[in-house]
Amino acid sequence: MTIEAAKHRVSHPDRDLACQETVEGALQDIIADANTKGWGTIETINAMEEVLRNLRLAYTEDPDAKDMNKATTDASSEPDPSNDWPAAEP
């Protein structure tokens, strides 16, 4: 399970889509692994959604908890300037 490095600056319009594309493979791997262990696809997706909701709530309460990445929590949030590195494409 490999996550590619970000290729776009925080302000790039395709950054969200690029992130989705890079995490999709990892999520599919988790689903496939869960299937081989006897968990159904839908119940695994449901569990993943609940875990993600809980992680979002925890991050909202304490952004530094468990060394979570300082990504934005919603579209109205200010982007994290530490993610706007000079080597990224404009």
Backbone atoms as SQL, in Angstrom:
CREATE TABLE atoms (id INTEGER PRIMARY KEY, chain TEXT, resi INTEGER, resn TEXT, atom TEXT, x REAL, y REAL, z REAL);
INSERT INTO atoms VALUES
  (1, 'A', 1, 'MET', 'N', 0.846, -1.161, 0.000),
  (2, 'A', 1, 'MET', 'CA', 0.000, 0.000, 0.000),
  (3, 'A', 1, 'MET', 'C', 0.901, 1.237, 0.000),
  (4, 'A', 2, 'THR', 'N', 0.958, 1.934, -1.126),
  (5, 'A', 2, 'THR', 'CA', 1.812, 3.105, -1.252),
  (6, 'A', 2, 'THR', 'C', 0.970, 4.327, -1.585),
  (7, 'A', 3, 'ILE', 'N', 1.223, 5.391, -0.867),
  (8, 'A', 3, 'ILE', 'CA', 0.554, 6.663, -1.136),
  (9, 'A', 3, 'ILE', 'C', 1.576, 7.566, -1.815),
  (10, 'A', 4, 'GLU', 'N', 1.203, 8.080, -2.979),
  (11, 'A', 4, 'GLU', 'CA', 2.097, 8.977, -3.712),
  (12, 'A', 4, 'GLU', 'C', 2.196, 10.319, -3.015),
  (13, 'A', 5, 'ALA', 'N', 3.329, 10.970, -3.197),
  (14, 'A', 5, 'ALA', 'CA', 3.513, 12.321, -2.667),
  (15, 'A', 5, 'ALA', 'C', 2.630, 13.296, -3.434),
  (16, 'A', 6, 'ALA', 'N', 2.228, 14.352, -2.759),
  (17, 'A', 6, 'ALA', 'CA', 1.407, 15.386, -3.394),
  (18, 'A', 6, 'ALA', 'C', 2.197, 16.028, -4.528),
  (19, 'A', 7, 'LYS', 'N', 1.519, 16.235, -5.649),
  (20, 'A', 7, 'LYS', 'CA', 2.163, 16.820, -6.821),
  (21, 'A', 7, 'LYS', 'C', 1.673, 18.236, -7.100),
  (22, 'A', 8, 'HIS', 'N', 0.661, 18.676, -6.359),
  (23, 'A', 8, 'HIS', 'CA', 0.071, 19.995, -6.586),
  (24, 'A', 8, 'HIS', 'C', 0.140, 20.827, -5.312),
  (25, 'A', 9, 'ARG', 'N', 0.221, 22.120, -5.491),
  (26, 'A', 9, 'ARG', 'CA', 0.137, 23.042, -4.360),
  (27, 'A', 9, 'ARG', 'C', -1.269, 22.963, -3.765),
  (28, 'A', 10, 'VAL', 'N', -1.412, 23.415, -2.535),
  (29, 'A', 10, 'VAL', 'CA', -2.701, 23.390, -1.843),
  (30, 'A', 10, 'VAL', 'C', -3.757, 24.141, -2.642),
  (31, 'A', 11, 'SER', 'N', -3.390, 25.196, -3.301),
  (32, 'A', 11, 'SER', 'CA', -4.352, 26.022, -4.030),
  (33, 'A', 11, 'SER', 'C', -4.725, 25.472, -5.413),
  (34, 'A', 12, 'HIS', 'N', -4.078, 24.399, -5.860),
  (35, 'A', 12, 'HIS', 'CA', -4.341, 23.844, -7.192),
  (36, 'A', 12, 'HIS', 'C', -5.755, 23.256, -7.240),
  (37, 'A', 13, 'PRO', 'N', -6.525, 23.530, -8.298),
  (38, 'A', 13, 'PRO', 'CA', -7.914, 23.053, -8.372),
  (39, 'A', 13, 'PRO', 'C', -8.063, 21.531, -8.441),
  (40, 'A', 14, 'ASP', 'N', -7.036, 20.814, -8.855),
  (41, 'A', 14, 'ASP', 'CA', -7.126, 19.356, -8.967),
  (42, 'A', 14, 'ASP', 'C', -6.512, 18.619, -7.779),
  (43, 'A', 15, 'ARG', 'N', -6.085, 19.351, -6.755),
  (44, 'A', 15, 'ARG', 'CA', -5.418, 18.706, -5.622),
  (45, 'A', 15, 'ARG', 'C', -6.326, 17.685, -4.933),
  (46, 'A', 16, 'ASP', 'N', -7.591, 18.043, -4.683),
  (47, 'A', 16, 'ASP', 'CA', -8.506, 17.107, -4.017),
  (48, 'A', 16, 'ASP', 'C', -8.685, 15.830, -4.826),
  (49, 'A', 17, 'LEU', 'N', -8.864, 15.972, -6.135),
  (50, 'A', 17, 'LEU', 'CA', -9.034, 14.813, -7.005),
  (51, 'A', 17, 'LEU', 'C', -7.771, 13.946, -6.999),
  (52, 'A', 18, 'ALA', 'N', -6.612, 14.568, -7.043),
  (53, 'A', 18, 'ALA', 'CA', -5.357, 13.817, -7.022),
  (54, 'A', 18, 'ALA', 'C', -5.212, 13.035, -5.717),
  (55, 'A', 19, 'CYS', 'N', -5.627, 13.636, -4.612),
  (56, 'A', 19, 'CYS', 'CA', -5.568, 12.936, -3.326),
  (57, 'A', 19, 'CYS', 'C', -6.524, 11.751, -3.324),
  (58, 'A', 20, 'GLN', 'N', -7.728, 11.952, -3.846),
  (59, 'A', 20, 'GLN', 'CA', -8.694, 10.847, -3.933),
  (60, 'A', 20, 'GLN', 'C', -8.130, 9.692, -4.745),
  (61, 'A', 21, 'GLU', 'N', -7.518, 10.025, -5.872),
  (62, 'A', 21, 'GLU', 'CA', -6.956, 8.988, -6.739),
  (63, 'A', 21, 'GLU', 'C', -5.833, 8.220, -6.043),
  (64, 'A', 22, 'THR', 'N', -5.018, 8.904, -5.269),
  (65, 'A', 22, 'THR', 'CA', -3.902, 8.214, -4.629),
  (66, 'A', 22, 'THR', 'C', -4.330, 7.357, -3.442),
  (67, 'A', 23, 'VAL', 'N', -5.398, 7.747, -2.734),
  (68, 'A', 23, 'VAL', 'CA', -5.835, 6.925, -1.606),
  (69, 'A', 23, 'VAL', 'C', -6.789, 5.808, -2.031),
  (70, 'A', 24, 'GLU', 'N', -7.374, 5.918, -3.223),
  (71, 'A', 24, 'GLU', 'CA', -8.339, 4.903, -3.663),
  (72, 'A', 24, 'GLU', 'C', -7.723, 3.504, -3.695),
  (73, 'A', 25, 'GLY', 'N', -6.531, 3.384, -4.214),
  (74, 'A', 25, 'GLY', 'CA', -5.882, 2.070, -4.285),
  (75, 'A', 25, 'GLY', 'C', -5.679, 1.454, -2.913),
  (76, 'A', 26, 'ALA', 'N', -5.266, 2.285, -1.960),
  (77, 'A', 26, 'ALA', 'CA', -5.069, 1.794, -0.596),
  (78, 'A', 26, 'ALA', 'C', -6.393, 1.332, 0.009),
  (79, 'A', 27, 'LEU', 'N', -7.451, 2.083, -0.241),
  (80, 'A', 27, 'LEU', 'CA', -8.765, 1.697, 0.281),
  (81, 'A', 27, 'LEU', 'C', -9.256, 0.401, -0.361),
  (82, 'A', 28, 'GLN', 'N', -9.016, 0.252, -1.667),
  (83, 'A', 28, 'GLN', 'CA', -9.392, -0.991, -2.338),
  (84, 'A', 28, 'GLN', 'C', -8.607, -2.169, -1.781),
  (85, 'A', 29, 'ASP', 'N', -7.336, -1.948, -1.441),
  (86, 'A', 29, 'ASP', 'CA', -6.527, -3.008, -0.823),
  (87, 'A', 29, 'ASP', 'C', -7.095, -3.418, 0.528),
  (88, 'A', 30, 'ILE', 'N', -7.530, -2.434, 1.317),
  (89, 'A', 30, 'ILE', 'CA', -8.122, -2.730, 2.624),
  (90, 'A', 30, 'ILE', 'C', -9.397, -3.553, 2.444),
  (91, 'A', 31, 'ILE', 'N', -10.235, -3.157, 1.493),
  (92, 'A', 31, 'ILE', 'CA', -11.484, -3.893, 1.237),
  (93, 'A', 31, 'ILE', 'C', -11.173, -5.326, 0.797),
  (94, 'A', 32, 'ALA', 'N', -10.233, -5.486, -0.117),
  (95, 'A', 32, 'ALA', 'CA', -9.872, -6.826, -0.593),
  (96, 'A', 32, 'ALA', 'C', -9.325, -7.681, 0.542),
  (97, 'A', 33, 'ASP', 'N', -8.490, -7.101, 1.391),
  (98, 'A', 33, 'ASP', 'CA', -7.937, -7.837, 2.527),
  (99, 'A', 33, 'ASP', 'C', -9.046, -8.236, 3.496),
  (100, 'A', 34, 'ALA', 'N', -9.973, -7.307, 3.759),
  (101, 'A', 34, 'ALA', 'CA', -11.091, -7.621, 4.648),
  (102, 'A', 34, 'ALA', 'C', -11.955, -8.737, 4.062),
  (103, 'A', 35, 'ASN', 'N', -12.158, -8.714, 2.743),
  (104, 'A', 35, 'ASN', 'CA', -12.935, -9.773, 2.078),
  (105, 'A', 35, 'ASN', 'C', -12.296, -11.141, 2.290),
  (106, 'A', 36, 'THR', 'N', -10.982, -11.207, 2.194),
  (107, 'A', 36, 'THR', 'CA', -10.304, -12.499, 2.370),
  (108, 'A', 36, 'THR', 'C', -10.378, -12.984, 3.817),
  (109, 'A', 37, 'LYS', 'N', -10.692, -12.060, 4.731),
  (110, 'A', 37, 'LYS', 'CA', -10.805, -12.422, 6.153),
  (111, 'A', 37, 'LYS', 'C', -12.256, -12.657, 6.552),
  (112, 'A', 38, 'GLY', 'N', -13.167, -12.648, 5.558),
  (113, 'A', 38, 'GLY', 'CA', -14.555, -12.974, 5.842),
  (114, 'A', 38, 'GLY', 'C', -15.494, -11.794, 5.996),
  (115, 'A', 39, 'TRP', 'N', -14.995, -10.581, 5.856),
  (116, 'A', 39, 'TRP', 'CA', -15.843, -9.396, 5.955),
  (117, 'A', 39, 'TRP', 'C', -16.410, -9.078, 4.584),
  (118, 'A', 40, 'GLY', 'N', -17.666, -8.676, 4.538),
  (119, 'A', 40, 'GLY', 'CA', -18.304, -8.308, 3.278),
  (120, 'A', 40, 'GLY', 'C', -17.857, -6.928, 2.819),
  (121, 'A', 41, 'THR', 'N', -17.970, -6.686, 1.522),
  (122, 'A', 41, 'THR', 'CA', -17.548, -5.418, 0.948),
  (123, 'A', 41, 'THR', 'C', -18.334, -4.249, 1.537),
  (124, 'A', 42, 'ILE', 'N', -19.658, -4.360, 1.555),
  (125, 'A', 42, 'ILE', 'CA', -20.478, -3.257, 2.054),
  (126, 'A', 42, 'ILE', 'C', -20.249, -3.017, 3.535),
  (127, 'A', 43, 'GLU', 'N', -20.152, -4.091, 4.334),
  (128, 'A', 43, 'GLU', 'CA', -19.924, -3.875, 5.758),
  (129, 'A', 43, 'GLU', 'C', -18.542, -3.269, 6.004),
  (130, 'A', 44, 'THR', 'N', -17.575, -3.603, 5.162),
  (131, 'A', 44, 'THR', 'CA', -16.242, -3.006, 5.280),
  (132, 'A', 44, 'THR', 'C', -16.289, -1.521, 4.918),
  (133, 'A', 45, 'ILE', 'N', -16.986, -1.196, 3.829),
  (134, 'A', 45, 'ILE', 'CA', -17.123, 0.214, 3.438),
  (135, 'A', 45, 'ILE', 'C', -17.858, 0.987, 4.527),
  (136, 'A', 46, 'ASN', 'N', -18.921, 0.398, 5.081),
  (137, 'A', 46, 'ASN', 'CA', -19.652, 1.059, 6.166),
  (138, 'A', 46, 'ASN', 'C', -18.746, 1.301, 7.372),
  (139, 'A', 47, 'ALA', 'N', -17.942, 0.308, 7.706),
  (140, 'A', 47, 'ALA', 'CA', -17.010, 0.454, 8.832),
  (141, 'A', 47, 'ALA', 'C', -15.984, 1.543, 8.547),
  (142, 'A', 48, 'MET', 'N', -15.472, 1.577, 7.322),
  (143, 'A', 48, 'MET', 'CA', -14.498, 2.597, 6.950),
  (144, 'A', 48, 'MET', 'C', -15.109, 3.990, 7.048),
  (145, 'A', 49, 'GLU', 'N', -16.362, 4.136, 6.592),
  (146, 'A', 49, 'GLU', 'CA', -17.037, 5.436, 6.676),
  (147, 'A', 49, 'GLU', 'C', -17.183, 5.883, 8.128),
  (148, 'A', 50, 'GLU', 'N', -17.547, 4.962, 9.007),
  (149, 'A', 50, 'GLU', 'CA', -17.711, 5.302, 10.419),
  (150, 'A', 50, 'GLU', 'C', -16.368, 5.674, 11.046),
  (151, 'A', 51, 'VAL', 'N', -15.335, 4.924, 10.717),
  (152, 'A', 51, 'VAL', 'CA', -14.008, 5.242, 11.235),
  (153, 'A', 51, 'VAL', 'C', -13.563, 6.616, 10.742),
  (154, 'A', 52, 'LEU', 'N', -13.812, 6.913, 9.468),
  (155, 'A', 52, 'LEU', 'CA', -13.443, 8.229, 8.926),
  (156, 'A', 52, 'LEU', 'C', -14.217, 9.354, 9.609),
  (157, 'A', 53, 'ARG', 'N', -15.502, 9.133, 9.882),
  (158, 'A', 53, 'ARG', 'CA', -16.286, 10.140, 10.604),
  (159, 'A', 53, 'ARG', 'C', -15.679, 10.392, 11.984),
  (160, 'A', 54, 'ASN', 'N', -15.318, 9.304, 12.667),
  (161, 'A', 54, 'ASN', 'CA', -14.724, 9.435, 13.998),
  (162, 'A', 54, 'ASN', 'C', -13.366, 10.132, 13.944),
  (163, 'A', 55, 'LEU', 'N', -12.572, 9.820, 12.937),
  (164, 'A', 55, 'LEU', 'CA', -11.285, 10.498, 12.781),
  (165, 'A', 55, 'LEU', 'C', -11.474, 11.984, 12.519),
  (166, 'A', 56, 'ARG', 'N', -12.479, 12.326, 11.689),
  (167, 'A', 56, 'ARG', 'CA', -12.750, 13.748, 11.414),
  (168, 'A', 56, 'ARG', 'C', -13.151, 14.465, 12.704),
  (169, 'A', 57, 'LEU', 'N', -14.018, 13.846, 13.504),
  (170, 'A', 57, 'LEU', 'CA', -14.421, 14.455, 14.776),
  (171, 'A', 57, 'LEU', 'C', -13.222, 14.621, 15.706),
  (172, 'A', 58, 'ALA', 'N', -12.402, 13.599, 15.807),
  (173, 'A', 58, 'ALA', 'CA', -11.222, 13.681, 16.667),
  (174, 'A', 58, 'ALA', 'C', -10.272, 14.759, 16.176),
  (175, 'A', 59, 'TYR', 'N', -10.090, 14.861, 14.872),
  (176, 'A', 59, 'TYR', 'CA', -9.204, 15.871, 14.300),
  (177, 'A', 59, 'TYR', 'C', -9.751, 17.271, 14.560),
  (178, 'A', 60, 'THR', 'N', -11.067, 17.436, 14.479),
  (179, 'A', 60, 'THR', 'CA', -11.689, 18.732, 14.736),
  (180, 'A', 60, 'THR', 'C', -11.431, 19.172, 16.177),
  (181, 'A', 61, 'GLU', 'N', -11.474, 18.211, 17.107),
  (182, 'A', 61, 'GLU', 'CA', -11.242, 18.524, 18.517),
  (183, 'A', 61, 'GLU', 'C', -9.773, 18.762, 18.823),
  (184, 'A', 62, 'ASP', 'N', -8.878, 17.998, 18.183),
  (185, 'A', 62, 'ASP', 'CA', -7.448, 18.128, 18.448),
  (186, 'A', 62, 'ASP', 'C', -6.669, 17.808, 17.181),
  (187, 'A', 63, 'PRO', 'N', -6.381, 18.820, 16.364),
  (188, 'A', 63, 'PRO', 'CA', -5.705, 18.600, 15.078),
  (189, 'A', 63, 'PRO', 'C', -4.336, 17.925, 15.190),
  (190, 'A', 64, 'ASP', 'N', -3.681, 18.003, 16.347),
  (191, 'A', 64, 'ASP', 'CA', -2.359, 17.400, 16.488),
  (192, 'A', 64, 'ASP', 'C', -2.408, 15.988, 17.069),
  (193, 'A', 65, 'ALA', 'N', -3.595, 15.488, 17.370),
  (194, 'A', 65, 'ALA', 'CA', -3.728, 14.164, 17.981),
  (195, 'A', 65, 'ALA', 'C', -3.207, 13.077, 17.056),
  (196, 'A', 66, 'LYS', 'N', -2.506, 12.132, 17.624),
  (197, 'A', 66, 'LYS', 'CA', -2.019, 10.939, 16.915),
  (198, 'A', 66, 'LYS', 'C', -1.225, 11.277, 15.657),
  (199, 'A', 67, 'ASP', 'N', -0.497, 12.385, 15.682),
  (200, 'A', 67, 'ASP', 'CA', 0.349, 12.782, 14.554),
  (201, 'A', 67, 'ASP', 'C', -0.385, 12.819, 13.226),
  (202, 'A', 68, 'MET', 'N', -1.664, 13.201, 13.227),
  (203, 'A', 68, 'MET', 'CA', -2.432, 13.272, 11.984),
  (204, 'A', 68, 'MET', 'C', -1.892, 14.403, 11.127),
  (205, 'A', 69, 'ASN', 'N', -1.942, 14.228, 9.812),
  (206, 'A', 69, 'ASN', 'CA', -1.503, 15.260, 8.879),
  (207, 'A', 69, 'ASN', 'C', -2.371, 16.491, 9.063),
  (208, 'A', 70, 'LYS', 'N', -1.803, 17.665, 8.918),
  (209, 'A', 70, 'LYS', 'CA', -2.553, 18.902, 9.107),
  (210, 'A', 70, 'LYS', 'C', -3.235, 19.318, 7.820),
  (211, 'A', 71, 'ALA', 'N', -4.068, 18.451, 7.264),
  (212, 'A', 71, 'ALA', 'CA', -4.835, 18.758, 6.048),
  (213, 'A', 71, 'ALA', 'C', -6.061, 19.562, 6.441),
  (214, 'A', 72, 'THR', 'N', -6.687, 20.187, 5.458),
  (215, 'A', 72, 'THR', 'CA', -7.891, 20.947, 5.744),
  (216, 'A', 72, 'THR', 'C', -9.026, 20.002, 6.066),
  (217, 'A', 73, 'THR', 'N', -9.954, 20.443, 6.927),
  (218, 'A', 73, 'THR', 'CA', -11.063, 19.580, 7.336),
  (219, 'A', 73, 'THR', 'C', -12.303, 19.777, 6.486),
  (220, 'A', 74, 'ASP', 'N', -12.409, 20.919, 5.794),
  (221, 'A', 74, 'ASP', 'CA', -13.529, 21.112, 4.880),
  (222, 'A', 74, 'ASP', 'C', -13.175, 22.218, 3.899),
  (223, 'A', 75, 'ALA', 'N', -14.028, 22.407, 2.912),
  (224, 'A', 75, 'ALA', 'CA', -13.734, 23.344, 1.834),
  (225, 'A', 75, 'ALA', 'C', -13.602, 24.782, 2.332),
  (226, 'A', 76, 'SER', 'N', -14.223, 25.129, 3.451),
  (227, 'A', 76, 'SER', 'CA', -14.165, 26.502, 3.929),
  (228, 'A', 76, 'SER', 'C', -12.933, 26.779, 4.786),
  (229, 'A', 77, 'SER', 'N', -12.168, 25.746, 5.126),
  (230, 'A', 77, 'SER', 'CA', -10.983, 25.925, 5.957),
  (231, 'A', 77, 'SER', 'C', -9.859, 26.574, 5.173),
  (232, 'A', 78, 'GLU', 'N', -9.006, 27.248, 5.895),
  (233, 'A', 78, 'GLU', 'CA', -7.814, 27.809, 5.268),
  (234, 'A', 78, 'GLU', 'C', -6.847, 26.676, 4.973),
  (235, 'A', 79, 'PRO', 'N', -6.172, 26.703, 3.820),
  (236, 'A', 79, 'PRO', 'CA', -5.197, 25.658, 3.522),
  (237, 'A', 79, 'PRO', 'C', -3.997, 25.754, 4.451),
  (238, 'A', 80, 'ASP', 'N', -3.378, 24.632, 4.714),
  (239, 'A', 80, 'ASP', 'CA', -2.188, 24.575, 5.553),
  (240, 'A', 80, 'ASP', 'C', -0.993, 25.037, 4.735),
  (241, 'A', 81, 'PRO', 'N', -0.367, 26.153, 5.086),
  (242, 'A', 81, 'PRO', 'CA', 0.737, 26.666, 4.282),
  (243, 'A', 81, 'PRO', 'C', 1.926, 25.712, 4.222),
  (244, 'A', 82, 'SER', 'N', 2.063, 24.793, 5.186),
  (245, 'A', 82, 'SER', 'CA', 3.186, 23.862, 5.138),
  (246, 'A', 82, 'SER', 'C', 3.066, 22.886, 3.971),
  (247, 'A', 83, 'ASN', 'N', 1.856, 22.760, 3.405),
  (248, 'A', 83, 'ASN', 'CA', 1.656, 21.884, 2.254),
  (249, 'A', 83, 'ASN', 'C', 1.876, 22.601, 0.931),
  (250, 'A', 84, 'ASP', 'N', 2.129, 23.885, 0.970),
  (251, 'A', 84, 'ASP', 'CA', 2.278, 24.682, -0.246),
  (252, 'A', 84, 'ASP', 'C', 3.768, 24.853, -0.557),
  (253, 'A', 85, 'TRP', 'N', 4.411, 23.764, -0.872),
  (254, 'A', 85, 'TRP', 'CA', 5.859, 23.765, -1.064),
  (255, 'A', 85, 'TRP', 'C', 6.239, 24.210, -2.472),
  (256, 'A', 86, 'PRO', 'N', 7.410, 24.822, -2.612),
  (257, 'A', 86, 'PRO', 'CA', 7.824, 25.430, -3.859),
  (258, 'A', 86, 'PRO', 'C', 7.980, 24.453, -5.034),
  (259, 'A', 87, 'ALA', 'N', 8.286, 23.199, -4.788),
  (260, 'A', 87, 'ALA', 'CA', 8.526, 22.246, -5.870),
  (261, 'A', 87, 'ALA', 'C', 7.236, 21.747, -6.520),
  (262, 'A', 88, 'ALA', 'N', 6.102, 22.006, -5.895),
  (263, 'A', 88, 'ALA', 'CA', 4.827, 21.547, -6.456),
  (264, 'A', 88, 'ALA', 'C', 4.490, 22.345, -7.707),
  (265, 'A', 89, 'GLU', 'N', 3.723, 21.705, -8.594),
  (266, 'A', 89, 'GLU', 'CA', 3.303, 22.450, -9.791),
  (267, 'A', 89, 'GLU', 'C', 2.290, 23.514, -9.389),
  (268, 'A', 90, 'PRO', 'N', 2.261, 24.598, -10.132),
  (269, 'A', 90, 'PRO', 'CA', 1.301, 25.673, -9.821),
  (270, 'A', 90, 'PRO', 'C', -0.116, 25.260, -10.115);
